[in-house]
Amino acid sequence: MDHELVLEMEGISRQFGAVRALTNVSFDCRAGEIHALVGENGSGKSTLLGVASGFVDPDTGIVRIGGKRLTRDSPGQARSLGLAMAYQDGSSINAEPVKNNLYYAAPPNQRPPYWRRKRWARSVLADFDLDLELFPDAPAGYLTMAERQLFEVAKALVTDPKVLLLDEPTTALGPDEVEALHRTALACRDRGVGVVYVSHRLPEVLEVADRVTVLRDGEYQGTFDAKETSEPELVEHIVGRPFDAAFPPPAIAPDEEKPVLVVDGLQGQAFGPVSFTILSGEIVGVAGAEGNGQPQLFDCLAGREAPRAGRVDCAGKELTLISTHEAVGAGVMLLPGNRKQEALMGVLGVRVNSTIQSLRRFSRLAFLRRRSERSAVNRLVEQLEIRTPSLDQPVEFLSGGNQQKVSVARSFLREPSVILAYEPTQGVDVGSRFDIYKALRARSDSGAGLLVKSSDPIELAGFCDRVLVMSRGTIVEEIPGDELDEVRIVEAIVRGPGMSKAARSPLGVAMPKAATAGDG
């Protein structure tokens, strides 16, 4: 590894009003390394990237890019010194085609003739998992979230940077796309580019990074060799308490005399037949490689997909599963994996999103009792530690962890018999994950049964009372609580018969090429 420093940040401090975002933080990135930056939401990661990229002027401190000092808060100067950044929220002109956005992102001396930009765009994008026939002509606003994220990285790389900042690059990506992105990051590293990788997905961080720096509450907690650091050790540095404290123990034992969900021979699209029972006060996990029927099973139990065969009883009542309205009315509540598109209304406030399925509880003679509603939501905000300036704050402006807590809050007000939690901590920081575990365990302790699908075997082993392993749409193994650990779950998944795997097309490295011929 080349030890030349391509990014140096010394003694960076920044305060916004009364909030101290960064306090005397120093950070560096070497040429030919991937340096991960981790921490909870609000730990100062985004502010530090803003300072490095010239968007935020520090109160104190020095920034050097490629050995040259950044003399002012100027993104243009940062780019000219060799820094590029792939933004989490996107930086494209949505009405313009992809080929034009890519053309505008390139330095003037690296742009092809204007009429050749389409073929040039195809060449630059060829190493990403994108539809090259349609993609260059598509308006940027029509891209999916995953496509936008990959395109952000392509736009950053077209500048041929010395240091590349990746701000939460995998948030909207699936497993294959994450693998493609990691290949890109590793290719950049091999070519001598320094990569700063910001993420809260710790397994991905440890897989791809060379070094990891931890921030907590705007203060530097240390830099660690990724190959010699474990996920529990990182978690302890991030949140300031041991990893074992993440999973709250049950306050009650599952009631074997009181099943809250009985599934018998249920079969639907891409899954089944499956049979299992969830007891009152029990948390049951669902493990398995992606694409083995888990989302279809959850959709069917929530009334979003009609079953082909089988029977489901909730709290002693048989369900037809013909609608979500029936499922919710019978006591089955789904916490969807995609909270922004399936659970929350971003433009509406915390209060409305929390009570939308429980309005009858706060109404009398068709009138909503606002005081009672606000009082209940205030208690939930305090209990779940939801960080929001007010109950009417639109949830789209909250962090991912706080958005997920608002989604969980609905189950406290509705008091369902069964909660179907699909990837309940996906896209949230470590501290918020702990709060969500505590909240869901509280629902279990109150008598609800939980079915939890997670792609994280550590989460399943620590949080669940037992785990069902799915392969090819059926349950191939049940792991009891006294045998639960990460290794046991992974072994069960790997040896599952005929484990379905998504096709993985071979992808090359994603560094921009200087194409000079083509059409517009």
C-alpha positions as CSV (number, residue, x, y, z in Angstrom):
1,M,0.0,0.0,0.0
2,D,1.2,3.5,-0.9
3,H,1.4,5.5,2.3
4,E,1.1,8.9,0.6
5,L,-1.7,10.8,2.3
6,V,-4.3,12.0,-0.3
7,L,-6.6,13.4,2.4
8,E,-5.5,15.0,5.7
9,M,-7.9,16.6,8.2
10,E,-6.3,18.1,11.3
11,G,-8.2,19.4,14.4
12,I,-11.6,19.8,12.7
13,S,-14.2,21.4,14.9
14,R,-17.7,22.7,13.8
15,Q,-20.6,24.0,15.7
16,F,-24.2,24.6,14.5
17,G,-25.9,27.0,16.9
18,A,-25.8,25.2,20.3
19,V,-25.0,21.8,18.7
20,R,-21.4,20.7,18.7
21,A,-21.1,18.6,15.5
22,L,-17.3,18.0,15.6
23,T,-14.7,18.5,18.3
24,N,-11.0,18.5,17.3
25,V,-11.3,15.6,14.9
26,S,-8.4,14.4,12.9
27,F,-8.7,12.0,10.0
28,D,-6.6,10.9,7.0
29,C,-6.8,8.6,4.0
30,R,-3.9,7.1,2.2
31,A,-3.4,6.5,-1.5
32,G,-4.4,2.9,-2.3
33,E,-6.6,2.2,0.8
34,I,-10.2,2.1,1.7
35,H,-10.7,3.9,5.0
36,A,-14.2,3.5,6.5
37,L,-15.8,6.1,8.7
38,V,-18.5,4.8,11.1
39,G,-20.7,6.1,13.9
40,E,-24.3,6.6,14.9
41,N,-26.5,9.1,13.2
42,G,-25.5,12.5,14.6
43,S,-22.0,11.3,15.3
44,G,-20.5,13.9,12.9
45,K,-19.8,11.7,9.8
46,S,-21.7,13.8,7.3
47,T,-20.3,17.1,8.8
48,L,-16.8,15.7,8.4
49,L,-17.4,14.8,4.8
50,G,-18.9,18.2,4.2
51,V,-15.8,19.8,5.5
52,A,-13.5,17.6,3.3
53,S,-15.6,18.3,0.2
54,G,-15.6,22.1,0.7
55,F,-19.4,22.4,1.4
56,V,-18.9,23.1,5.2
57,D,-16.5,25.7,6.5
58,P,-14.9,24.4,9.8
59,D,-14.6,26.6,12.8
60,T,-11.1,25.3,13.3
61,G,-8.8,22.9,11.5
62,I,-6.9,22.3,8.3
63,V,-7.8,20.2,5.2
64,R,-5.3,19.0,2.7
65,I,-6.1,17.1,-0.5
66,G,-3.2,15.6,-2.4
67,G,-0.8,17.5,-0.1
68,K,-2.4,20.9,-1.0
69,R,-4.4,22.9,1.5
70,L,-8.1,23.6,0.9
71,T,-8.0,27.4,1.5
72,R,-11.8,28.0,1.6
73,D,-15.1,26.3,1.8
74,S,-15.3,25.7,-2.0
75,P,-16.5,22.4,-3.6
76,G,-14.9,23.6,-6.8
77,Q,-11.5,23.9,-5.2
78,A,-11.9,20.5,-3.6
79,R,-12.6,19.0,-7.0
80,S,-9.7,20.8,-8.6
81,L,-7.4,19.3,-5.9
82,G,-8.6,15.8,-6.7
83,L,-11.5,15.1,-4.4
84,A,-14.8,13.5,-5.7
85,M,-17.9,12.6,-3.7
86,A,-20.8,10.3,-4.4
87,Y,-23.8,11.8,-2.6
88,Q,-26.3,9.7,-0.7
89,D,-29.2,11.9,-1.8
90,G,-28.1,12.3,-5.4
91,S,-26.8,15.3,-7.3
92,S,-28.3,14.8,-10.7
93,I,-30.5,17.0,-12.8
94,N,-33.6,14.8,-12.8
95,A,-35.1,16.2,-16.1
96,E,-31.8,15.7,-18.0
97,P,-30.8,12.3,-19.5
98,V,-28.1,10.3,-17.8
99,K,-25.7,10.9,-20.6
100,N,-26.0,14.7,-20.1
101,N,-25.6,14.4,-16.3
102,L,-22.4,12.3,-16.8
103,Y,-21.1,14.8,-19.4
104,Y,-21.7,17.8,-17.0
105,A,-19.9,15.9,-14.2
106,A,-16.7,15.4,-16.2
107,P,-14.0,18.0,-16.2
108,P,-14.1,20.1,-19.5
109,N,-10.8,18.7,-20.7
110,Q,-12.0,15.1,-20.3
111,R,-15.3,15.5,-22.1
112,P,-15.8,13.9,-25.5
113,P,-17.3,16.0,-28.4
114,Y,-20.9,16.7,-27.4
115,W,-22.4,14.6,-30.2
116,R,-20.4,11.5,-29.0
117,R,-21.6,11.7,-25.4
118,K,-24.0,8.7,-25.7
119,R,-21.3,6.1,-26.6
120,W,-18.9,7.7,-24.2
121,A,-21.5,7.4,-21.4
122,R,-22.0,3.7,-22.3
123,S,-18.3,3.2,-22.0
124,V,-18.1,4.8,-18.6
125,L,-21.1,2.9,-17.3
126,A,-20.1,-0.4,-18.8
127,D,-18.7,-1.7,-15.6
128,F,-21.9,-1.1,-13.6
129,D,-24.9,-3.4,-13.5
130,L,-27.1,-1.1,-15.6
131,D,-29.2,-1.4,-18.8
132,L,-26.7,0.1,-21.2
133,E,-29.2,0.2,-24.1
134,L,-31.7,2.4,-22.4
135,F,-29.8,3.9,-19.5
136,P,-27.9,6.8,-21.2
137,D,-31.1,8.2,-22.7
138,A,-33.2,7.8,-19.6
139,P,-34.0,11.0,-17.6
140,A,-32.1,10.8,-14.3
141,G,-35.4,11.2,-12.4
142,Y,-36.7,8.0,-13.8
143,L,-33.9,5.8,-12.2
144,T,-34.6,3.5,-9.3
145,M,-32.9,4.2,-6.0
146,A,-30.3,1.6,-6.6
147,E,-29.6,2.9,-10.1
148,R,-29.2,6.4,-8.8
149,Q,-26.7,5.3,-6.2
150,L,-24.6,3.4,-8.7
151,F,-24.8,6.4,-11.1
152,E,-23.6,8.7,-8.4
153,V,-20.5,6.6,-8.0
154,A,-20.0,6.7,-11.8
155,K,-20.2,10.5,-11.9
156,A,-17.7,10.8,-9.1
157,L,-15.2,8.4,-10.9
158,V,-15.4,10.2,-14.2
159,T,-13.3,13.0,-12.7
160,D,-10.4,10.6,-12.1
161,P,-10.0,11.6,-8.5
162,K,-7.2,11.1,-6.0
163,V,-9.6,10.6,-3.2
164,L,-13.2,9.3,-3.4
165,L,-15.8,9.9,-0.7
166,L,-18.7,7.4,-0.6
167,D,-21.5,8.6,1.7
168,E,-23.7,5.6,2.6
169,P,-23.3,4.1,-0.9
170,T,-25.1,0.8,-0.2
171,T,-28.3,2.1,1.5
172,A,-30.5,1.4,-1.6
173,L,-28.5,-1.5,-3.0
174,G,-29.3,-5.3,-3.0
175,P,-26.6,-7.9,-2.4
176,D,-25.5,-8.2,-6.1
177,E,-25.3,-4.4,-6.4
178,V,-23.3,-4.2,-3.1
179,E,-20.9,-6.7,-4.5
180,A,-20.5,-4.7,-7.7
181,L,-19.9,-1.5,-5.7
182,H,-17.3,-3.2,-3.6
183,R,-15.5,-4.4,-6.7
184,T,-15.5,-0.8,-7.9
185,A,-14.1,0.4,-4.5
186,L,-11.4,-2.3,-4.6
187,A,-10.5,-1.4,-8.2
188,C,-10.1,2.3,-7.2
189,R,-7.9,1.2,-4.3
190,D,-5.7,-0.9,-6.6
191,R,-5.2,2.0,-8.9
192,G,-3.9,4.2,-6.0
193,V,-7.1,6.1,-5.2
194,G,-7.9,6.7,-1.6
195,V,-11.5,5.8,-0.8
196,V,-13.4,7.1,2.3
197,Y,-16.3,4.7,2.9
198,V,-19.1,5.9,5.2
199,S,-21.6,3.2,6.2
200,H,-23.5,1.9,9.2
201,R,-23.5,-1.7,7.8
202,L,-20.6,-3.0,9.8
203,P,-20.3,-6.4,8.1
204,E,-19.8,-4.7,4.7
205,V,-17.3,-2.2,6.3
206,L,-15.2,-5.0,7.7
207,E,-15.4,-6.9,4.4
208,V,-14.0,-4.1,2.2
209,A,-12.1,-1.6,4.4
210,D,-8.4,-1.5,5.3
211,R,-8.8,0.9,8.3
212,V,-11.9,2.0,10.2
213,T,-12.3,5.3,12.1
214,V,-15.1,5.7,14.7
215,L,-16.8,8.9,15.7
216,R,-19.2,9.3,18.6
217,D,-21.0,12.5,19.5
218,G,-18.7,14.4,17.2
219,E,-15.5,13.1,18.9
220,Y,-12.8,10.8,17.6
221,Q,-12.8,7.4,19.2
222,G,-9.9,5.8,17.4
223,T,-8.7,4.2,14.1
224,F,-8.5,0.4,13.8
225,D,-7.1,-2.2,11.4
226,A,-10.2,-3.7,9.8
227,K,-8.7,-7.1,9.5
228,E,-7.9,-7.2,13.3
229,T,-11.3,-5.8,14.5
230,S,-14.6,-7.6,15.0
231,E,-18.1,-6.3,14.7
232,P,-18.8,-6.5,18.4
233,E,-15.6,-4.5,19.1
234,L,-16.7,-1.8,16.6
235,V,-20.2,-1.6,18.1
236,E,-18.7,-1.1,21.6
237,H,-16.6,1.9,20.3
238,I,-19.6,3.3,18.4
239,V,-22.2,3.3,21.1
240,G,-19.9,3.2,24.2
241,R,-21.3,0.0,25.7
242,P,-20.7,-3.7,25.2
243,F,-22.2,-5.5,22.2
244,D,-23.9,-8.1,24.5
245,A,-26.1,-5.3,25.8
246,A,-27.7,-4.9,22.4
247,F,-30.3,-7.6,22.8
248,P,-32.6,-7.2,25.8
249,P,-33.6,-10.5,27.5
250,P,-37.2,-11.5,27.7
251,A,-39.1,-10.5,30.8
252,I,-41.6,-13.4,30.4
253,A,-41.3,-16.9,28.9
254,P,-43.4,-17.8,25.8
255,D,-46.9,-19.1,26.9
256,E,-47.1,-22.6,25.5
257,E,-50.8,-22.7,26.2
258,K,-51.5,-19.6,24.2
259,P,-50.5,-19.7,20.5
260,V,-51.1,-16.3,18.7
261,L,-50.4,-17.5,15.2
262,V,-50.9,-21.0,13.8
263,V,-49.8,-21.6,10.2
264,D,-50.8,-24.9,8.7
265,G,-49.8,-25.9,5.1
266,L,-49.7,-22.3,3.9
267,Q,-48.8,-22.1,0.2
268,G,-48.5,-19.0,-2.0
269,Q,-46.5,-17.7,-4.9
270,A,-42.8,-18.7,-4.5
271,F,-43.2,-20.4,-1.2
272,G,-44.9,-23.3,0.6
273,P,-46.2,-25.4,2.0
274,V,-45.0,-24.1,5.4
275,S,-46.3,-24.8,8.9
276,F,-45.3,-23.3,12.2
277,T,-46.7,-21.8,15.4
278,I,-45.8,-18.6,17.3
279,L,-46.6,-18.4,21.0
280,S,-47.7,-15.4,23.0
281,G,-44.5,-13.6,24.1
282,E,-42.3,-15.4,21.6
283,I,-40.0,-13.9,18.9
284,V,-39.4,-16.3,16.0
285,G,-36.8,-15.5,13.4
286,V,-36.7,-16.3,9.7
287,A,-33.3,-17.0,8.1
288,G,-32.3,-18.0,4.6
289,A,-30.6,-16.8,1.5
290,E,-32.4,-14.1,-0.4
291,G,-34.9,-15.3,-3.0
292,N,-36.2,-18.3,-1.1
293,G,-39.8,-17.1,-0.5
294,Q,-39.4,-15.0,2.6
295,P,-41.0,-11.8,1.2
296,Q,-43.9,-13.7,-0.3
297,L,-44.6,-15.5,3.0
298,F,-44.7,-12.2,4.9
299,D,-46.9,-10.6,2.2
300,C,-49.3,-13.5,2.4
301,L,-49.6,-13.4,6.2
302,A,-50.2,-9.6,6.0
303,G,-53.0,-10.0,3.5
304,R,-51.1,-8.4,0.7
305,E,-51.0,-11.6,-1.4
306,A,-53.8,-14.3,-1.5
307,P,-52.7,-17.8,-0.5
308,R,-53.1,-20.8,-2.8
309,A,-53.7,-23.3,0.0
310,G,-53.4,-23.7,3.7
311,R,-54.9,-22.3,6.9
312,V,-53.8,-19.4,9.2
313,D,-55.3,-18.8,12.7
314,C,-54.6,-15.6,14.7
315,A,-55.5,-15.7,18.3
316,G,-58.0,-18.5,17.6
317,K,-59.6,-16.9,14.6
318,E,-59.2,-18.2,11.1
319,L,-58.0,-15.6,8.5
320,T,-59.0,-15.6,4.9
321,L,-55.9,-13.4,4.1
322,I,-57.8,-11.6,1.3
323,S,-56.9,-8.1,2.4
324,T,-54.6,-6.1,4.6
325,H,-57.7,-4.6,6.3
326,E,-58.8,-8.1,7.5
327,A,-55.3,-9.0,8.7
328,V,-54.9,-5.7,10.7
329,G,-58.4,-6.1,12.1
330,A,-57.6,-9.6,13.3
331,G,-54.5,-8.4,15.0
332,V,-51.7,-9.0,12.4
333,M,-49.5,-6.0,11.7
334,L,-46.7,-5.8,9.2
335,L,-43.6,-3.7,9.6
336,P,-42.4,-3.5,6.0
337,G,-38.7,-3.6,5.0
338,N,-39.1,-0.5,2.8
339,R,-40.4,2.0,5.3
340,K,-40.2,5.0,3.0
341,Q,-42.4,3.4,0.2
342,E,-44.5,1.0,2.2
343,A,-44.9,2.2,5.8
344,L,-44.5,6.0,6.1
345,M,-45.9,9.1,4.6
346,G,-42.8,11.3,4.4
347,V,-44.5,14.7,4.1
348,L,-46.7,14.0,7.2
349,G,-45.6,14.4,10.7
350,V,-44.5,12.0,13.5
351,R,-47.9,12.2,15.1
352,V,-50.0,11.4,12.0
353,N,-47.7,8.5,11.0
354,S,-47.8,7.0,14.5
355,T,-51.6,7.1,14.9
356,I,-52.9,6.6,11.3
357,Q,-53.9,3.0,12.0
358,S,-55.3,3.7,15.5
359,L,-57.5,6.8,15.0
360,R,-60.6,5.1,16.5
361,R,-58.7,4.9,19.8
362,F,-58.6,8.7,19.9
363,S,-62.0,9.6,18.4
364,R,-65.4,10.2,20.0
365,L,-68.6,10.7,18.0
366,A,-66.5,11.0,14.8
367,F,-64.3,13.8,16.3
368,L,-60.6,13.3,16.9
369,R,-59.4,14.1,20.5
370,R,-56.2,15.9,19.7
371,R,-55.0,16.2,23.2
372,S,-55.3,12.5,23.9
373,E,-53.6,11.7,20.6
374,R,-50.7,14.0,21.3
375,S,-50.3,12.8,24.8
376,A,-50.1,9.1,23.6
377,V,-47.5,10.0,20.9
378,N,-45.5,12.0,23.3
379,R,-45.2,9.0,25.6
380,L,-44.1,6.9,22.6
381,V,-41.5,9.4,21.5
382,E,-40.0,9.3,25.0
383,Q,-40.2,5.6,25.3
384,L,-38.7,4.8,21.9
385,E,-36.2,7.7,22.1
386,I,-37.4,9.2,18.8
387,R,-35.3,12.2,18.1
388,T,-37.6,14.8,16.6
389,P,-37.9,18.6,17.1
390,S,-41.7,18.3,17.3
391,L,-44.6,15.8,16.8
392,D,-45.5,17.5,13.5
393,Q,-42.0,17.2,12.0
394,P,-42.3,15.5,8.6
395,V,-40.8,12.1,9.0
396,E,-38.9,12.5,5.7
397,F,-36.5,14.8,7.6
398,L,-35.8,12.3,10.3
399,S,-32.8,9.9,10.3
400,G,-33.4,6.4,9.1
401,G,-33.3,5.0,12.6
402,N,-35.9,7.5,13.9
403,Q,-38.1,6.8,10.8
404,Q,-38.1,3.1,11.7
405,K,-39.0,3.9,15.3
406,V,-42.0,5.8,14.1
407,S,-43.0,2.8,12.1
408,V,-42.6,0.6,15.2
409,A,-44.6,3.1,17.3
410,R,-47.8,2.1,15.4
411,S,-47.7,-1.3,16.9
412,F,-47.7,0.1,20.4
413,L,-50.9,2.0,19.7
414,R,-52.6,-0.7,17.8
415,E,-51.6,-3.5,20.2
416,P,-51.6,-6.4,17.6
417,S,-51.5,-10.0,18.6
418,V,-48.8,-10.7,15.9
419,I,-46.1,-8.4,14.4
420,L,-44.5,-9.3,11.2
421,A,-41.1,-7.5,11.2
422,Y,-39.3,-7.7,7.8
423,E,-35.7,-6.5,8.2
424,P,-36.7,-4.3,11.2
425,T,-33.2,-2.7,11.5
426,Q,-32.3,-2.3,7.8
427,G,-30.8,1.0,7.0
428,V,-30.5,2.3,10.6
429,D,-27.5,3.1,12.7
430,V,-26.2,0.9,15.6
431,G,-27.7,2.9,18.4
432,S,-31.1,3.0,16.8
433,R,-30.9,-0.7,16.3
434,F,-30.6,-1.2,20.1
435,D,-33.6,1.0,20.7
436,I,-35.7,-1.0,18.1
437,Y,-34.7,-4.3,19.7
438,K,-35.8,-3.0,23.1
439,A,-39.1,-1.7,21.7
440,L,-39.9,-4.9,19.9
441,R,-39.0,-7.0,22.9
442,A,-41.4,-4.8,25.0
443,R,-44.2,-5.8,22.5
444,S,-43.3,-9.4,23.0
445,D,-43.2,-9.1,26.8
446,S,-46.7,-7.6,26.6
447,G,-48.0,-10.8,25.0
448,A,-47.6,-10.3,21.2
449,G,-45.9,-12.8,19.0
450,L,-43.2,-11.6,16.6
451,L,-42.1,-13.1,13.3
452,V,-38.8,-11.4,12.3
453,K,-37.1,-11.8,9.0
454,S,-33.4,-10.7,9.0
455,S,-30.4,-11.1,6.8
456,D,-28.1,-10.6,9.8
457,P,-27.4,-13.9,11.6
458,I,-26.0,-12.1,14.6
459,E,-29.3,-10.2,14.9
460,L,-31.3,-13.4,14.7
461,A,-29.1,-15.3,17.2
462,G,-29.2,-12.5,19.7
463,F,-32.7,-11.3,19.4
464,C,-34.9,-14.3,18.7
465,D,-36.2,-17.2,20.8
466,R,-35.8,-19.7,17.9
467,V,-35.2,-19.4,14.2
468,L,-36.8,-21.0,11.1
469,V,-34.5,-21.6,8.1
470,M,-36.1,-21.3,4.7
471,S,-34.8,-22.7,1.4
472,R,-36.7,-22.9,-1.9
473,G,-39.8,-21.6,-0.2
474,T,-40.1,-24.2,2.6
475,I,-38.9,-24.4,6.2
476,V,-35.9,-26.8,6.1
477,E,-34.8,-26.5,9.7
478,E,-35.8,-25.1,13.0
479,I,-33.0,-24.0,15.4
480,P,-34.1,-23.9,19.1
481,G,-33.0,-21.2,21.4
482,D,-30.4,-23.2,23.3
483,E,-28.6,-23.8,20.0
484,L,-28.8,-20.3,18.6
485,D,-25.6,-18.6,17.5
486,E,-24.3,-17.0,14.3
487,V,-22.3,-20.0,13.1
488,R,-25.2,-22.4,13.6
489,I,-27.5,-20.2,11.6
490,V,-25.0,-19.7,8.7
491,E,-24.4,-23.5,8.6
492,A,-28.1,-24.2,8.4
493,I,-28.5,-21.7,5.5
494,V,-25.5,-23.0,3.6
495,R,-26.5,-26.7,3.8
496,G,-30.2,-25.9,3.0
497,P,-31.2,-28.2,0.0
498,G,-31.1,-26.4,-3.3
499,M,-30.5,-23.0,-1.9
500,S,-31.7,-20.4,-4.4
501,K,-29.1,-17.9,-5.5
502,A,-29.6,-14.8,-7.5
503,A,-27.7,-14.9,-10.8
504,R,-24.5,-13.0,-10.6
505,S,-23.4,-11.6,-13.9
506,P,-19.6,-11.0,-14.1
507,L,-18.8,-7.3,-13.6
508,G,-15.5,-5.7,-14.3
509,V,-13.9,-2.9,-12.5
510,A,-15.6,0.4,-12.5
511,M,-13.1,3.0,-13.5
512,P,-13.9,5.6,-16.2
513,K,-12.5,5.0,-19.6
514,A,-11.6,7.8,-22.0
515,A,-13.8,6.9,-25.0
516,T,-13.6,9.3,-27.9
517,A,-15.9,8.0,-30.6
518,G,-19.6,7.4,-30.7
519,D,-23.1,8.9,-31.2
520,G,-24.9,11.5,-29.2
